[in-house]
Amino acid sequence: IMISVGFVSTILVFLDTETNATARQVAGPVSRADLVITTQDTTLVDKINTAVDRVDGVDRVEPTYSTYGSIGRSGVELTSALPDRLQWQGLDAGRWPGEGEIAVSTRLADSAGVSIGDQLAVSRYGEDSSPLRVVGILPDSTSLLCGLSDQAVVAPGWFDPASANTVWAVTLDPGADPATVRQAIESAMPGASVATSTEYAQMLVTDLTQGVDVYRAILLVFGAIALLVSMMIISNTFTILIAQRRRQIGLLRAVGAGVGQVRRSLLGEALIIGAIGSVLGVLIGIGLGAAGAAASGSLSAGLRLPPSLAAAGVAGLAITVLAALVPALRTSAVMPLEALRSAPESTRSRPIGMISAIGSVAVLVGGIGLLVWSFQISSQVLLVTVAGSFLLALAVLMAAPVYVPLLIKVLGVVPARLGTTGRLAAVNAVRNPRRTAATSLALMLAVGLIVTLQVGSASVKASAVNGIDNRYPVPLIISSYDKPLPPGLSGQLAAVTGVGAATEVISAEGTIGNTTTDIQGLAPDASMVINDLALDDHTLLVGPTQALDWVTDGQQVSLTSGDVQVPVTVRISRVADSGPVTTAATVRALDPRAKLTGIWCSVPDRTTEAARATLEQVNNTVPDRADVSVGGSLAESVTLNEVLDALLLVATVLLGAAVAIALIGVGNTLGLSVLERTRESALLRALGMYRGQLRAMLAIEALLLALVGALVGILAGIGFGWLGARALLAEMEQPVVFAMSWPQTALDVLIAAVAGLAASVLPAHRAAQASPTEALAEV
């Protein structure tokens, strides 16, 4: 209860604190303005200052600019310096910039290696860089969302009003009515939007934090999974508690306690446990949320405790009471004569009922039917697959009391060969199929979800990378659209670690039919970069998109430049997606002055870490010019892999909470089982079993429970992960490539096995410490 409620509370506290910090950051530039003016009508940009300044009640109107630019190859968000009356933040060092000057964030100064007084080349995207002198150091952004890009402030005159994002901050005369002035501005400037600074800030926060709401929803789904696993463990624990207390309950019934009183007592116990666990969980969540916010920097804007924390606590309390409800109802079956029985009721195995069996089969058939249907349709594939997968998963969970004991018996053959200890462990593990299934189910659910994410992510990644490679056959393309690339650059790139080969690409302007375009020429060694390249001096490769407008596959055309004409045969190829491609000899025949405008490279090792390192070295090798770009399939696949790896890491860590809860359930089950089998353990000790053998027996039991839960979860996760990836890609009309990480899967099994053994330590210690004579003396 404490772990699951703490997990949900951490999410709520952290994201609300982040949202608050984001609101403070984006509202800063307009926080001291009375009104804010925005417009999408570019014809009004030059008129707003003059027109608004004439409105009665307006003291000042100040345009503020923002745009995105670059410093080297790093993106930066640039905003205009504010006058003192609008300034909302301080500087860590230096002063605010004037013309030809810039103030940069601490992180940007560190990454660029500059300090106050240094020159820094800054450019708007697509333009040449201009040197600015660093005169100030800004504090870094205080939230994750506002810290996605580096920050810098420059003088307003540096911006191009035609391309910058412009917002006008309006301050009013003392005593002026904001509503009246707002209406007057709207009348004077139709087409402009006027809002108070608070309204404008809220609009920005809403737009910016839509991602936070998505993250909150996704994370709370994982929280719900943790709560579900907790509910299963709590229900199982109370079931075993009732079995353990059967004689106590029987004696209470014998002295006059009614069924209702016994049930209320048990539910009251659940209420108290749930309340304590929920309160502790909320407190832990507040602490962890504050720690996370401190790490991200958003805590400096203040810790936020959302009202939904109370809902998290109530949810923890509710699942505890609901989980205890079914076991409490079973107390009616405990009669006074139970106090005289020597055999515990919980050790008697009850087979799965006919109704449950029929229900499981019906749900299984329904799930399989929906999944088969999902392969036949072309729309709503994901929705049908999710519905079918849900029914199939439900059937797997419902049928657990049947197949889990069977699997344990199969796995139990191995320890049974090790001697009496192993045989006893295998038999004890299946003495109560329902208990065994309930214990394994929680771990099965947690591991299954983790493997589903791993397989789904790996399959989506492999499929997407395969699609990227098909669209962009060249892994790495360095191109210049203005000046020629320096000679010798291809040799430098070929020497970069991770680059297999590099080939030069020249280009010249030519005409195909009525279309004039740049034609690229590949060097003779281009086949080292592109596999199965079919190209000669009389072949022209044209991309599929261009072929729709210009030519058709196999068409005979002439390349023309001035008086020179070269007949070629058109072939459709993805190699030419960036423009028509032929050989370098043909391009030089068209124009002997053809320039070196591109270098194509192969990259044999496409794993995320290696590809990222290669891409970074290539970026450091190519000229630091605004007209030079680095593209190809490698950059896109690295970005995709990093996003998917990050999502997978976050999801795996989050589901780790569910695994931890499931393993606590294994420990609880073994611990209560030890208490239930006290006399049995004592008898085994009296017959000569050593303490070490007793510990080994319980460890093998825990290992069997953990391995079965993990193995079923892995098998189910592989299937559901592939189904999910297939459905998602079917919606995008892309083929699916099955992929999974066997090392990751083996690690999942190893973790489950080690954790299962760890869960058996305390119960085994208690069992081994029991005195045989004292235990056998109990009547």
N, C-alpha and C positions, 0 to 999 in steps of 0.2 A: 504493500500500500504506500509506504513511504517513498520507495523508489519511483513508482509510476506517477504518483501525485507530484513528487519533486521534479520529475522529468517534464511534465506538462507545465508546472509553475515556472520552471527555468525558461521555457520557450516564451511564455507570456510576458515575464518581466524583462527579458533581454530585448525582445522585439519592440515592446512599448517604449523602452528607454532609447532604443535606436531611432524610433519614429520621432520621439521628442527632440532628440539631438538634430535629426534631419530638418525638422520644422524650424529650429533655431537657426540652422545654417542657411537654408534657402530663403528665409524671411529676413535675414540680416540686411541686405542692401536696401530694402524698402521699409524696414521696421520703424524708421524715424520719419517717414513720409506720411502725410495725411491722406493723400489720394495717389493712385497709381493708374497710369494710362498705357494701354497697349493697343496695337492695331495691326491688322493683316493687309491693310491698304497701303501699298508703298507710295502712292501719290500724296499721302498725308504726312509722310515723315518730315518733310521740310517745312510744313505749315504749322505743326503742333506747337512748337515753342512760341511762335509769335501769337497765334490765335489764343492759346491758353493763358499767356501772360497778360492778355487784355481783359480776362474775365475778372469781374469784381470778386474780391475776397482771396485771390491768389497772390501769395507773396513771391514765391519762386517756382519755376519749373525747370527741372534738371534732367537731361537725357542720360541714361546709364546704358552702357554697352557690354555685351558679352559675346564671345565667339570661341571656337576651338581652333587651335593651331598646333604647331609642333616645334620642339627643340631637339634638333637632330632627328632621330626616328621615334622619339617619345611624344605622345600626345599630351597636350596641356590645355586646361580651361582658362581662358583669359577674360578678365573683367576690368572695367574702367575704374580708375581711382575716383573716390567720392569726395565731395567737399566736406568740410568739417561738420557742418550741421547734419549731414546724413551718415557720417562715419559711425559704424556699429561695432567694429572690432579693433584691437590693438595690434601692434607689431612686436615681434620678439626682439628685433634689432633694426637699426637704421631709421629711415623715414619713408614717407609715401612718395611715389615716383612722379617726376615731371616729364616733359617732352624728352624722348630719347632714353628714358630710364624704365626700370622694371623692378617690382618687388616679387619675390618668389617664395613658395612655401619651404619649410625646413627640409622636407623630404626631397623636393625638387632640387634644392641647392646641394644636398648631399649626393644625389644621383648624378647631377651634372658636374659635380666637383667645383662649384663656384662659391664665392663669398662676396661680401660687399666690396664694390669697386671693380669687380671683374666684368668683362664683356661677355654677353650671351647672345648667340644667334637665334632669333625667333622668327617664325614665319606663319602666316595664315595658310591654310591648306591650299595647295596648288600654286603658291606664289614663292618667289625667292625670299630667302631669309634676310633679315636686317639685324645689325648688331644693336643691342640695348645694354646699358650699364646697370648692373645690379646695385640698388641703393637701399633695399629693405628686405627683411626676412619675415614672412608671415607664419603664424602658427598653423600646424597641419589641421586638416579637417577632423572633426570630432565624431564622425559616424562612418559606418561602412559604406552607406549609399553615397554620401558626399565625398568620400575618400576614394572613389573609383578612378579619378583622374587627378593629375597634379594641378595645382592652382598657381596663378600668377596675376598680378595687377599691373596695368600699364596706364599711361596717360590717355584721356579720352581722344586726343588728336591722332593716336596711332590707329584707331579703328576706321574701317570703311563703313559709313552709315548704311550704304546700300546693301551690304552683305551681313552686317552684324545684327544680332538680336537686340533690339532697342526697346527700353522701357523708360517711361517718363515718371520721375518722382516729383510730386507736387506738394509743396508746403503752403499753408494758408495763413492769412493775416490773423492776428489775435482776435478772438471773438467771432470769426467767420463760421457760418453754419456749413458743415461738410456736405449735408444733403442738398442744400441750395446750390452750393458751388458745383457739386457733382452734376446736378441737373443742367446748370448753365454750360458746363464744359461739353456735355453730351449734345446740347442744342447747338453749340458753336462748332463742334467737330463731329458731324454724323459719320459713322463708320469706325469711330474710336470707341474702345471699351474703357469704362472708368469704374474703379473699385477702390474700396478702402484698402489700406496696407494689410489689414488683418484678413480681409476677404481674398486678396491676391495671394498672400502667403499660404492660406489654406488651400487654394486652388493648386499652387505649386506642390505642396506637400501631398495632396491627393494624387496628382499625376506621378510624382516621384515614388511614392510608397505603395503604388499598386503591386509592385514586385514583393514588398514586404507582406502584403495581404496574401499573396500567393504562397510565399514561404511559410507564413503562419498556418495556412490551411494544410499544406503538405506536412509540416512538422506536427501539427495536431493530429493528423492521421496516424503518424507513428506513435504519438501519445496515446491515441485510442487503442492501438495494437498492444501497447504496454499495459493499459488498463484491462484489456481483454485477457491477456496472459495472466495478469494478477488475479482476475476473477476466477479463472480456472484453478489456479494454485490455491486460492482461499477456499473455494468450494471443496477441493480435494482434501485440504487440511482439516476443515470442519467435519467432513465425512469420517476421516480417520479418528478425529477427536471423539466423535460420538461412539465409534466402535470401541475405542479405548475405555470410555466411561460407561460401557453398557451396564456393568454391575452397579455403579453409582446411580445411574438413572433408574435401574430396576429397584434398588433399595428406596429411592425417593418415591417411586410409584407405590411400593409396598407400604410405606408409612403414610400414604394419602395424597401425594402430589398428583395433580391432574396433568393430562397431556398438554393442555394449554399453558400451565405454569412452567413445565419443562421447556416448551418451545420458547416462551417469552424469556426465560432465563438465558437460553442459548443466543437468541437474537439480541438480548441486552448486552451479552458479552461481545457479540460481533459489533454492536453499536459503539461500545467503549473502545475496542481495538481499532475500529475504523476511524473514530474521532482522533485518537492519539496518533495513528499513522498519518492521517491527512494533515493534521496540524504540523507535525514534524516535516512532512513532505513539502508543505507550503513554505515553511521557514528555510528548508534546504534550498528550495527553488529560488527564493529571494536572494540567498547568499550566492548561489551559483550564477544567477542572472546578473547580479551586481558585479561579480568577478569577470564574467564575459564582457559586460559593458565597459568595465575598466580597461580590459585588454584592447578593446576596439577604440577606446577613447570617448565613447558617447556618454560615459558616466559624468564627465565634466559638465554636461548640460543638466544634470540632476537625475536621480533614480526615480523611475515611474513604477508605481504599484497599481496595476489595472484592477478594476472591480471584478474582472473575470477570475481573479485568484480565488475569490470566494466560491465560484462555480467549480473550480478544480478541487477545492476541499470537499465540497458537497458531493462531487462525482466520486471521490475516493471513499467517502462515507457510504454512498449509495451502493457502490459495487460490493463493498464488504457485506452489507446487510443482505443484498440480493444473492450473493454467493453463498451466504449461510442459510438462506431461506429453504432451499431444497433439502439440505442435510437436517435442518430443524424439523421439517415435515416428517422426515423418516423416524423421528423419535417416537412417533405414535406406535411403531412396530415393536418397541422395546417394552416387554411386559415385565411385571414384578418377578416372574420366575427366571428372568435373565440373570438375576443376581446369583442363582444357584448353578448356572451353567459353567462348565469348566472350559469349554471351547469358545473362543471369541467369534462372534458373528462375522467379523470382518475377514476372517481367514477362510470363510466358506465361499467358494467360487460360484458365482451365478452366471450362467451363460447369457449372451445377448438375447433379448426378447424377440419374438416373432414380429411384433409391430416395428421394432427398431430395425430389424433386418430388412423387412419389406420397404420401410422408409428409405433406408440407405440405398437399396437397389433402385428404387424409383428416382431418387435424386441423382444417382449415378447415370442412369439412362437419360434423364433430362439434360444433364450437363454434357454428356457425349453427343447427344442430338444437336444441341446448340453449337458445339464446336465443329461438328461435321458441316452444319449449315453455314458456319462462318467461312468455310473454304469454298462454298458455292456462290456466295454473294460478292458484289463489288462495292457496295456502299454500306455504311454503318458496321463495318467489319469489327472495329475496336469495341463498340458497344456490345455486339453479340458475343464476341470472344470473352469480354469481361464477365458477362452474365453466365456463359457456359463454364468459365473457369471457377467462378464462385460456387456454382452448383457442384462441380467436380470436387473442389476443395472441401465443401461441406460433406459430401459423401465419404471422402477420405477420413475426415474427422469422426463422422458417425460410426464408421465401420472399424474404428481403431480397436475396440475391445475384442474383435475377432482376429485381426492380422497381427497386432502388436505382440500378444503372447506367443503366436506361432513363430514370429521372427525371433523372439527371444529364445524360444526352444531351439531354433536352428543355430543361432549364434552360441547358445549354451553348450553345444556339442564340443566346442573347443575347450572351454574351461573344465568341462566334465572329464576330459581326458587327463587333466592334471591331478586328479585325485578326489577324495571325498569332499574337500572344501569347495572345489569347483562344482561338483554335482549338486551339493546342497544350495549353493548360490543360484544355480540355474533353476532349481526347483522352486526356491523361495521367491524368485523374481516373478513367477507366473502363478503364484498361489491365489491371487485375486486379480483376474483379468481386468476388471473395471479400474481398480486402483492403478495397476500397471499402465493401462492405456491412458488414464488421466494424467499420470506423472509424465509419461513420454509425450503426450499431446502438446503441452506447453513448449517444450524444447523443440518438438517437431515444427510447431507453428513459427517460432522465432527463427530457427535455422532455415526453414523453407522460404521465409520471406527474404532472408539475406541472400540465399542462393538464387532466388527468383530475380532479385535486383542485379546480382553479379552476372548471371547468364543473359538476362535481358539487356543490360548495359553493354556487355561484351558483344552480343549479337548485333545490337543497333550500331555500335562503334564499327565493327567489321563490315557491316552492310553499308554504312555511310561512307567509310573510307574507300570501300570498293566502288561506290557510286562516284565519289570524288575523283578517284583514279581514272574511271571511265570518262568522266567529263573533262578532266585535265590530265592527259597522259604524261605531261612533263612535270616531274616532281618539283622542280625549282626553276623559276624564270626570273632573271634580272633584266629589266628593260628600262630604256630611257626614251622619253617621247620628245625631247628637245635637243640636247647636245649629245654627240657621240660618246660612247663609253671609252675609258682610257685603254690603250693597248696594253696587253699583258695581264689584264684583269682575269681572263679565263684561266691562266696558269695559277694565279693566286687562289682562285676559287677551287680549282682542282686539288690544291694542296690542303684545303680545309678538311679537318677530321670529319668523316661522315659523308663527304662528297665522293661519289664513285668516279664520275667523269664529267667534263665540261666541254661544251661545244659553242662556237661563236655563231651569232646570227646577224647578218647584215640586212639592210632594207633600203629600198628605193621606191620612188613613186612611179606607178604604172597604171595603165588603163585596161580594164577588162570589159569589153563591150562598150557601154556608155558610162561605166563606173570607174572613177579614179580613186585609187587607194594605195596605201603602202603595202608593198609585197616583200615578204621576208624570205631570205635565202639561207638555207642550212649548209653548214660545212660538211665535207665528206665523212667526217667522224661522228656525225649526228646519230648514227645507228648505235653508238655506244651509250647514248642517253635514252633513246626511244627504241624499245624492242619492236621487231617486225616492221620496221619503217620501209615502206615500198615507195621509193622516190628516185626519179632520174631527171635529166635536164629537160625533158619534154612532158613532165607531169606537174600539175598544179593542184595542191591540196586546198580544199575550201571547207570551212566549218559548216555543220548542218544548218545553222541559222542563216548564214549568208547564202547557202545554196538555195534556200527557198525564194530569195529575192533576185539572185543573179543568174545562177546556172544550175544545170542538173548533172548528176553523176554520169561520166562518160562523154560529156559534151566536148566538142572540139572548139577551142577559142584561141584568140591571139592576145598575147600580152604586148602592149604598145607603150613606147616611151619615145616621143619625138618621131624620128624616122625609123626607129628600130621596131621590128615586129618579130615575136617568137611564138610559133604555134605550140600549144600545149593541150593535153587531155586532162579534163577535170576529174578529180577523185574526191569524194566526200570523206572527211576525216576529222576527228576531234582534235588532232594535232594542230589544226588550223583555226581553232576557236578564236584566237586573238587576231586573226587576219590571214589572208592567203599566204601559202607557203610553197616554195619551190627550192631548187638548189641555188647555192651561192653563185655558181657559174652562170646560171640563167639570169640572176639579178644583176650581175656585173655586165652581162651582155646588154641589158636594158640601160644600165647607168654605171659606167666605170668608176664613178665617184661615190658609189653606195657606201653608207656609213655603218659602223659597228653599233647597233642599237640594242642588242640583246645577247645574253649568255644563258644557255639552258644546261641544267645540271641534273645528274642522276643521284639518288640517295638510297643506297641499298638497305640500310637499317632504318625502318620506319617506326620503331617503338617510340613511345611518347618522350621519354627522357633523352634518348639519343637524337631524335628528330629536333627536339627543342634546343639542344646544345648546338646541333649543326646550324639551325636557323639563326641562332644568336651569333655564331661565329661569322656566318655569311653576312649578316647585317652589319657587323663590325668591319668587314672587308670591303664592301661596296662603297662607292663615293657617297659622302654625306651631302647629297643634293636633293632639292625638292622634286626634280623631274625624274629621279631614279626610284623605281618601285621594285619590291621583291614579292613575287607571287608564285603561282603554281599550286599543285595539289598538296605539297608539304605543309605550307603555312595554314591552309584551311583544315587539313587533317589534324595538325597539332592543336589548333584552337578547339576543334571538336573534341579531340581526345582529352584535353585538359578540362573542358566543361563536364564531360561525362565522368571522368575520373573523380573530379571534385564532388559531383552529385552522388556518385557511388560511395565515396569515402564518408560523406555526411550521413547518407542513409544507413550505411553499415554501422557507423558509430551510434546512431540513434537506435537502431534495432538491437545494439549491444545491451541496451537497458532491458529489452524484453528477454534476451538470453540470460542476463543476470537474474531476473525474476524467476525464469524457468528453472535455473540451477538451484536457486533457493528452494523451489518446490521439490526438487530431487532430494535436497538435504532434509527438508521437513518430513517428506515421506519416509525416508530411511530412519530419521530420528524417532518418529512416532511408531514406526514398525519395530524398532528396537525395544521401545517400552511395551509394545503389545506382545512381543515374543520374549519377554524377560525370562520366564520359566523355561522356555525352550532353549534359550541360549545358556541358561544355567545348567540344564541337563546335559547339553553338549560339552560344557566345561567339565561337569562331573564325570562324563564318560571318557575324558582324556583330551579334549580339544584345547590347544594352547590359545593364549590371548592373540598371538600373531595370526593364527589360523582363523579366529573369529573376525579379526579386522580384515583379513584377506577375503573372507566370504562376503562381508558387506561391501567391500570395495568392488568385487566382481559384480555384485548385484547392481551397484550404481553405474558401473561401466556398461553393463548390458543395457540398462535403461537409457543411458545417454547415447550409446551407439545406435540403438534402434531408432530413437527419436531423431538423431542427426542423419542417419542414412535415409530414412523415409522422407525427412525434410529435404534432403539433397535431391533425391529422385524426383519428388514433387516439384521442387524449385527449378530443376532443369527443364521439366515439361512446361511449367507455367511461364518461366522466363522466355523460353522459345516461342510459346504461343503469344505472349504479350508483344515481343519484338516483331513477330510475323504480322500481327494485327496492326501494329502501329505503322509499319512500313507499307502494308497493304493500303492503308488510308492514303499514304503518300505515293502510291503506285510505284514502289521500288521493291526489287527482289530482296529476300532476306538471306543472310549468310549466318548459319549457326556457328557460334563461337562460345567458348567458356575457358576459364583459366583452371587447369587441373591443379597447379600448385595452390591456388586459392581454395579450391574445393577440398584438397587434402588437408589444408590448414584448418578449415572448418571442422572436419572430422577430428583432427588432433586436439583442437581447442575444446570441443565437446567432450572428448574422452578424458582429457586432463581435468577439466572442470568437474566432470562426473566423479572422478576419483577424489578430487578435493572436497566435493560435497559429502563424501562418505567418511571423512576423517573424524569429525566430532561425534556422529552417531556410533561409529566403530569404537571410538575411545570410551564412550559411555557403556557400550555393551561389554567391552573387555574388562571394565572396572567392576562389573557386577560380581558379587560374591556368590558362588554356587549354592552354598548352604542357606544364605538369606533368601535367595530367590526361590529355592525349592520349598522353603518353610511357609511361603504364602499359600493360603487356602482360599 
